Amino acid sequence: MVIGKPAPFVSAFVDAVDEAIREQNPSDGMSTMQRGWIAFCVTAVLITNSICWARFERASLGTYSLAALSWMFRHSKMPWDELLVASVRVILRHYGITSGSLVIDDTDNPRSKAAKALAHLYKLRDKESGGYLWGQSLVFLLLVTPKISIPVGFAFYQPAPEFSAWYKKEKALKKQGIAKQQRPPKPPAHPAYPTKQQLALRLLERFHAQHPTFRVHCIMADALYGTAPFVDGASVTFGGVQVISQIRSNQKVRLHKREQQLPTILIPIPVRPTPSASVGAKRSSPSSAVPGCMSVPTKPNDSSWR
């Protein structure tokens, strides 16, 4: 498909984003050329399903050259920090969304081994092959509502070089059977290299500052963020909201003023077979209990369980 000019709905959205930016700071608005450039790039992404200046140029039949598109991206004084915030404001206002839930997660973005100029590159653990690859790691914040679910923030994660060197040596010494007292201690945290939990808290604080009137029902994250500093900090940021996280298999649980290991509490509970209502029908087979998990009987007739 040939792109002669930006799609009308894309241009209208970019104009609305520019108005939202000017509402917060009139000096940070976009020029006519900048709005046209962004509108064309968004249209080209939708048409070509890629982010590639060469494909954008071919799709426009040379109307927008590769050099001009790349120059605008690298040298134009665009309000990059305000674009995502203003876009979220426009979407929330358009759909009338005033409340929702926040989800914290992280993902790895593999890159080529030849990529050296990209920011925040380091050696990642490949979960599928068990080996290592070159790439980036991102922590992102997702807004979930009954109408839409959209990303509202992200941050790049990169471990401190001294921590990576210590971890590599620690793994080798541990494999050799050297006692912990004889191994080098873990290096102190580096303020220039925050952890994923710290990045997640910053994303939550930033969202609260950017959308102070938005009501958050709960915050969800996986087991990596199930630490006391993150859970307490996230709850305090939004006025004591509930924080839901996965529980690690070695998690300690306080029960009756006493700390216990999680496997000793979540013991298998057998579920009795439910008799059938019809005469002569076979009874349903009892469900097998999963070791280390608590079995909970379902209520198929209760709509709230669906």
Sequence and secondary structure as in RCSB ss.txt:
>XXXX:A:sequence
MVIGKPAPFVSAFVDAVDEAIREQNPSDGMSTMQRGWIAFCVTAVLITNSICWARFERASLGTYSLAALSWMFRH
SKMPWDELLVASVRVILRHYGITSGSLVIDDTDNPRSKAAKALAHLYKLRDKESGGYLWGQSLVFLLLVTPKISI
PVGFAFYQPAPEFSAWYKKEKALKKQGIAKQQRPPKPPAHPAYPTKQQLALRLLERFHAQHPTFRVHCIMADALY
GTAPFVDGASVTFGGVQVISQIRSNQKVRLHKREQQLPTILIPIPVRPTPSASVGAKRSSPSSAVPGCMSVPTKP
NDSSWR
>XXXX:A:secstr
   SS  HHHHHHHHHHHHHHHHH GGG   HHHHHHHHHHHHHHHHHSS  HHHHHHHTTTSS HHHHHHHHHH
S   HHHHHHHHHHHHHHHHT  EEEEEEEEEEEE  TT  SSTT EEEE TTTSSEEEEEEEEEEEEE SS EE
EEEEEEE   HHHHHHHHHHHHHHHTT  GGGS       TTS  HHHHHHHHHHHHHHH TT EEEEEEE GGG
 SHHHHHHHHHHTTS EEEE   TT EEEETTEEEEHHHHS          SSTT          TTS      T
T GGG 
